[in-house]
Amino acid sequence: MDQFKQISTFVEIAAKGSLSAAARAEGVAPAMIGRRLDALEERLGIKLLQRTTRKIALTNEGSVFLEDCQRILADLEDAEAAVSERSVRATGSLLISAPAGFGRQHVAPLIPSYLAEQREVVLTLNLNDRMVDLIGEGVDVAIRIAALNDSSLVSVKLADNHRVIVASPAYLQRHGTPQTPDDLSRHNCLAISSEGSQRGWTLRQNGKDNLVKAAGNMVCNDGEVLHNWALNGKGLAWRSMWEVGAAIESGQLVTVLDQFAAPGNAIHAVYAQRRHLPLRIRTFVDFLRHAYAQPDYWRPQIATQKLP
């Protein structure tokens, strides 16, 4: 019990941003919160938080441990809810945000099946590629394919995500196949431009992830457009396997620089921390996680569309 209390206190401190705020939320003295944190760090033998008189900050070890703790607490809450709410139906409105391309391909097609199980839920799907403010915009669940740094949110991993650089065979025949990241400077890189994005591709060189400049004469803020440009032989594109897997399988696209591929960012469902998570949120996240875990789900379906 003491170990569980220490973990839950650590998560609360990270969410509230200070020991005093965590103490107020629980209705105890700040000194008690501090003793729990000290005991946890002593038991683990690592420093989880850097504390000053003005603020606290997660250490690298603390950031990794926090994600695991959030998942454990969420799983425990799910287990309790499954017992206490077995006969309760999910109801109410559910606002989901997802990246446009991923949402079209891997969220929207699953919604009818979810609603067939949860008939009293009214679901709205908002597709856009910006980082939404869940609390400020009233979003219940956001699907994100990115590194997660906001400790006030709960994240649930839905699936892995792997990115590759692709081009059409015709483009490579005309312009050659790049052998190293430096060769990208001699190719037309189909770059994405969106709010907060970096004009570069992350590749792994000498054991480190580096942002490599990717420049060309065709830029767009929609990934599907970049995909189609690559299919039509206009240049190289850095895309996720969930988007281009079928085109690779059919031979319409070819991967290059595979030996330099950086580890991908996982696909997560994120939602605001709540003491009592609505059943509609829990069931939707579980539904996606179960769907993506099916052995055949990510197997590419051969693309048969004819290019203009």
C-alpha positions as CSV (number, residue, x, y, z in Angstrom):
1,M,0.0,0.0,0.0
2,D,2.9,2.4,0.9
3,Q,4.5,1.8,-2.5
4,F,1.3,2.4,-4.4
5,K,0.7,5.7,-2.4
6,Q,4.2,6.8,-3.3
7,I,3.6,6.2,-6.9
8,S,0.3,8.0,-7.0
9,T,1.8,10.9,-5.1
10,F,4.6,11.2,-7.6
11,V,2.1,11.3,-10.5
12,E,0.1,13.9,-8.7
13,I,3.2,16.1,-8.1
14,A,4.1,15.9,-11.8
15,A,0.5,16.8,-12.8
16,K,0.1,19.7,-10.4
17,G,3.6,21.1,-10.8
18,S,4.5,21.4,-7.1
19,L,4.5,19.6,-3.9
20,S,2.2,22.1,-2.3
21,A,-0.4,21.9,-5.0
22,A,-0.3,18.1,-4.8
23,A,-0.8,18.4,-1.0
24,R,-3.8,20.8,-1.4
25,A,-5.4,18.4,-3.9
26,E,-5.1,15.5,-1.4
27,G,-5.8,17.6,1.7
28,V,-2.6,16.8,3.5
29,A,0.5,18.7,4.6
30,P,3.2,19.4,2.0
31,A,5.7,17.7,4.3
32,M,3.9,14.4,4.0
33,I,4.0,14.7,0.2
34,G,7.7,15.4,0.4
35,R,8.3,12.4,2.7
36,R,6.5,10.1,0.2
37,L,8.6,11.4,-2.7
38,D,11.8,11.0,-0.7
39,A,10.9,7.4,0.2
40,L,10.1,6.6,-3.4
41,E,13.4,8.0,-4.7
42,E,15.3,6.3,-1.9
43,R,13.6,2.9,-2.6
44,L,14.4,3.2,-6.4
45,G,17.8,4.6,-5.9
46,I,17.3,7.4,-8.5
47,K,16.4,11.1,-8.5
48,L,12.9,11.5,-10.1
49,L,12.5,15.3,-9.7
50,Q,14.8,18.2,-9.5
51,R,13.4,20.5,-6.8
52,T,14.2,24.2,-6.2
53,T,12.3,26.8,-4.1
54,R,10.4,28.0,-7.2
55,K,9.7,24.9,-9.3
56,I,10.2,21.2,-9.9
57,A,11.4,19.5,-13.1
58,L,11.4,15.8,-14.1
59,T,14.7,14.2,-14.5
60,N,15.2,11.9,-17.6
61,E,14.7,8.9,-15.4
62,G,11.6,10.6,-13.9
63,S,10.1,11.2,-17.3
64,V,10.4,7.6,-18.2
65,F,9.1,6.4,-14.8
66,L,6.2,8.8,-15.0
67,E,4.9,7.3,-18.2
68,D,5.0,3.8,-16.8
69,C,3.3,5.0,-13.6
70,Q,0.5,6.7,-15.5
71,R,-0.1,3.5,-17.5
72,I,-0.2,1.4,-14.3
73,L,-2.7,3.8,-12.6
74,A,-4.8,3.9,-15.7
75,D,-4.8,0.1,-16.0
76,L,-5.8,-0.2,-12.3
77,E,-8.6,2.3,-12.8
78,D,-9.8,0.4,-15.9
79,A,-9.8,-2.9,-13.8
80,E,-11.8,-1.3,-11.0
81,A,-14.2,0.3,-13.5
82,A,-14.7,-3.0,-15.3
83,V,-15.9,-4.6,-12.1
84,S,-18.0,-1.7,-10.8
85,E,-19.5,-0.6,-14.1
86,R,-19.9,-3.9,-15.9
87,S,-23.7,-3.3,-16.2
88,V,-23.3,0.4,-17.0
89,R,-23.5,1.6,-20.6
90,A,-21.3,4.3,-22.1
91,T,-23.3,7.4,-22.8
92,G,-22.9,11.1,-23.8
93,S,-20.9,13.1,-26.3
94,L,-17.4,12.1,-27.2
95,L,-15.1,14.6,-29.1
96,I,-12.1,12.9,-30.7
97,S,-9.2,14.7,-32.4
98,A,-6.8,12.9,-34.7
99,P,-4.2,13.8,-37.4
100,A,-5.9,14.2,-40.7
101,G,-4.2,11.5,-42.6
102,F,-4.1,8.9,-39.8
103,G,-7.7,9.8,-38.8
104,R,-9.0,9.2,-42.3
105,Q,-7.4,5.9,-42.6
106,H,-7.3,4.4,-39.2
107,V,-9.8,6.2,-36.9
108,A,-12.8,7.1,-39.1
109,P,-13.3,3.6,-40.5
110,L,-13.5,2.1,-37.0
111,I,-16.0,4.5,-35.6
112,P,-19.2,2.8,-37.0
113,S,-18.1,-0.5,-35.3
114,Y,-17.5,1.3,-32.0
115,L,-20.8,3.0,-32.1
116,A,-22.5,-0.3,-32.9
117,E,-21.3,-1.5,-29.5
118,Q,-21.9,1.8,-27.7
119,R,-25.2,2.9,-29.1
120,E,-25.8,5.7,-26.5
121,V,-22.6,7.6,-27.4
122,V,-22.7,10.5,-29.9
123,L,-19.2,10.9,-31.4
124,T,-17.6,13.8,-33.2
125,L,-14.3,13.3,-35.0
126,N,-12.2,16.4,-35.6
127,L,-9.3,15.9,-38.1
128,N,-6.4,18.3,-38.2
129,D,-2.7,18.3,-37.9
130,R,-2.1,20.9,-35.2
131,M,-1.5,20.1,-31.5
132,V,-4.9,20.7,-29.9
133,D,-5.4,21.9,-26.4
134,L,-7.4,19.1,-24.9
135,I,-8.7,21.0,-21.9
136,G,-9.1,24.4,-23.6
137,E,-11.0,22.9,-26.6
138,G,-13.0,20.3,-24.7
139,V,-11.4,17.4,-26.5
140,D,-12.0,14.1,-24.8
141,V,-9.4,12.0,-26.6
142,A,-6.6,13.1,-29.0
143,I,-4.6,10.7,-31.2
144,R,-1.0,11.8,-31.3
145,I,2.0,10.5,-33.2
146,A,4.7,12.4,-31.5
147,A,6.9,12.5,-28.4
148,L,4.7,13.3,-25.4
149,N,6.0,15.9,-22.9
150,D,2.8,17.1,-21.2
151,S,2.7,15.4,-17.8
152,S,-0.8,16.7,-17.1
153,L,-2.1,14.2,-19.7
154,V,-2.6,10.4,-19.6
155,S,-1.2,8.6,-22.6
156,V,-2.0,5.1,-23.7
157,K,0.1,3.5,-26.4
158,L,-2.0,2.2,-29.2
159,A,0.6,1.0,-31.7
160,D,4.2,1.5,-32.9
161,N,4.9,3.9,-35.8
162,H,7.8,3.5,-38.2
163,R,8.8,6.1,-40.8
164,V,10.6,5.5,-44.1
165,I,11.9,7.6,-47.0
166,V,10.1,6.5,-50.2
167,A,10.2,7.4,-53.9
168,S,8.7,5.9,-57.0
169,P,10.9,3.6,-59.2
170,A,10.6,6.1,-62.0
171,Y,12.0,8.9,-59.9
172,L,14.9,6.8,-58.7
173,Q,15.6,5.7,-62.3
174,R,15.8,9.4,-63.4
175,H,17.7,10.8,-60.4
176,G,19.5,7.9,-58.8
177,T,19.2,6.3,-55.3
178,P,20.6,8.2,-52.3
179,Q,23.1,6.2,-50.4
180,T,23.7,8.5,-47.4
181,P,21.7,11.3,-45.8
182,D,24.1,13.8,-47.4
183,D,22.8,12.7,-50.8
184,L,19.4,14.2,-49.9
185,S,20.7,17.7,-50.8
186,R,20.9,16.5,-54.4
187,H,17.3,15.3,-54.5
188,N,13.9,16.9,-54.6
189,C,12.5,16.3,-51.0
190,L,8.8,16.6,-50.7
191,A,8.6,18.5,-47.5
192,I,5.6,19.0,-45.1
193,S,4.9,22.4,-43.7
194,S,2.5,22.7,-40.8
195,E,2.1,24.6,-37.6
196,G,5.1,24.0,-35.4
197,S,6.8,21.5,-37.8
198,Q,10.5,21.4,-38.6
199,R,11.7,21.5,-42.1
200,G,13.8,18.3,-41.9
201,W,13.8,14.6,-41.6
202,T,15.0,12.7,-38.5
203,L,17.6,10.1,-39.4
204,R,20.0,8.1,-37.3
205,Q,23.7,8.7,-37.9
206,N,26.7,7.6,-35.8
207,G,24.3,6.3,-33.1
208,K,22.5,9.7,-32.8
209,D,19.2,11.0,-34.2
210,N,19.8,14.0,-36.4
211,L,17.5,16.4,-38.1
212,V,18.6,16.3,-41.8
213,K,17.6,19.2,-44.0
214,A,15.0,18.2,-46.6
215,A,14.5,20.8,-49.3
216,G,12.7,20.8,-52.6
217,N,10.4,22.8,-54.8
218,M,7.1,21.2,-53.6
219,V,5.9,21.8,-50.0
220,C,2.4,21.0,-48.6
221,N,0.8,20.8,-45.2
222,D,-1.2,17.7,-46.1
223,G,0.6,14.3,-45.9
224,E,-1.8,12.7,-48.4
225,V,-0.7,15.2,-51.0
226,L,3.0,14.4,-50.4
227,H,2.1,10.7,-50.7
228,N,0.5,11.3,-54.1
229,W,3.4,13.4,-55.3
230,A,5.8,10.6,-54.4
231,L,3.6,8.1,-56.3
232,N,3.7,10.4,-59.3
233,G,7.5,10.5,-59.3
234,K,8.0,14.1,-58.1
235,G,10.5,13.4,-55.4
236,L,11.4,11.7,-52.1
237,A,8.9,11.7,-49.2
238,W,9.4,10.8,-45.5
239,R,6.2,9.0,-44.6
240,S,4.8,6.6,-42.0
241,M,4.4,2.9,-42.8
242,W,0.7,3.0,-42.0
243,E,0.3,5.4,-44.9
244,V,2.7,4.0,-47.6
245,G,2.8,0.3,-46.6
246,A,0.4,-0.7,-49.3
247,A,2.2,1.3,-52.0
248,I,5.5,-0.3,-51.0
249,E,3.9,-3.8,-51.1
250,S,2.6,-3.2,-54.6
251,G,5.9,-1.8,-55.9
252,Q,4.5,1.7,-56.5
253,L,7.0,3.1,-54.0
254,V,10.5,2.0,-52.9
255,T,12.2,2.7,-49.6
256,V,15.6,4.2,-49.5
257,L,18.2,4.9,-46.7
258,D,16.6,2.2,-44.6
259,Q,19.8,1.7,-42.6
260,F,19.5,5.3,-41.4
261,A,15.9,5.1,-40.2
262,A,15.4,6.6,-36.7
263,P,13.2,5.0,-34.1
264,G,9.6,6.0,-34.7
265,N,7.2,7.8,-32.4
266,A,4.5,5.6,-31.1
267,I,0.8,6.2,-31.8
268,H,-0.9,7.3,-28.5
269,A,-4.3,8.1,-27.3
270,V,-4.1,11.0,-24.8
271,Y,-6.7,12.5,-22.4
272,A,-6.8,14.8,-19.4
273,Q,-6.2,13.2,-16.1
274,R,-9.5,12.7,-14.3
275,R,-10.3,11.0,-11.0
276,H,-13.3,9.3,-12.5
277,L,-12.8,8.7,-16.2
278,P,-16.1,8.6,-18.2
279,L,-16.8,5.1,-19.5
280,R,-17.2,6.5,-23.1
281,I,-13.5,7.6,-23.1
282,R,-12.3,4.3,-21.6
283,T,-14.3,2.2,-24.0
284,F,-13.2,4.2,-27.1
285,V,-9.5,4.0,-26.2
286,D,-9.8,0.3,-25.4
287,F,-11.6,-0.3,-28.7
288,L,-8.8,1.3,-30.7
289,R,-6.1,-0.5,-28.8
290,H,-7.8,-3.8,-29.4
291,A,-8.3,-3.1,-33.1
292,Y,-4.7,-2.1,-33.7
293,A,-3.4,-5.1,-31.8
294,Q,-5.0,-7.6,-34.3
295,P,-2.3,-9.5,-36.1
296,D,-3.6,-8.6,-39.6
297,Y,-4.6,-5.0,-39.0
298,W,-1.4,-3.4,-40.2
299,R,-0.8,-5.8,-43.0
300,P,-0.7,-3.7,-46.2
301,Q,-3.6,-4.0,-48.5
302,I,-2.3,-3.9,-52.1
303,A,-3.0,-0.5,-53.7
304,T,-4.8,-0.8,-57.0
305,Q,-5.7,2.8,-57.8
306,K,-4.5,4.1,-61.2
307,L,-2.5,7.3,-61.1
308,P,-3.5,10.2,-63.2
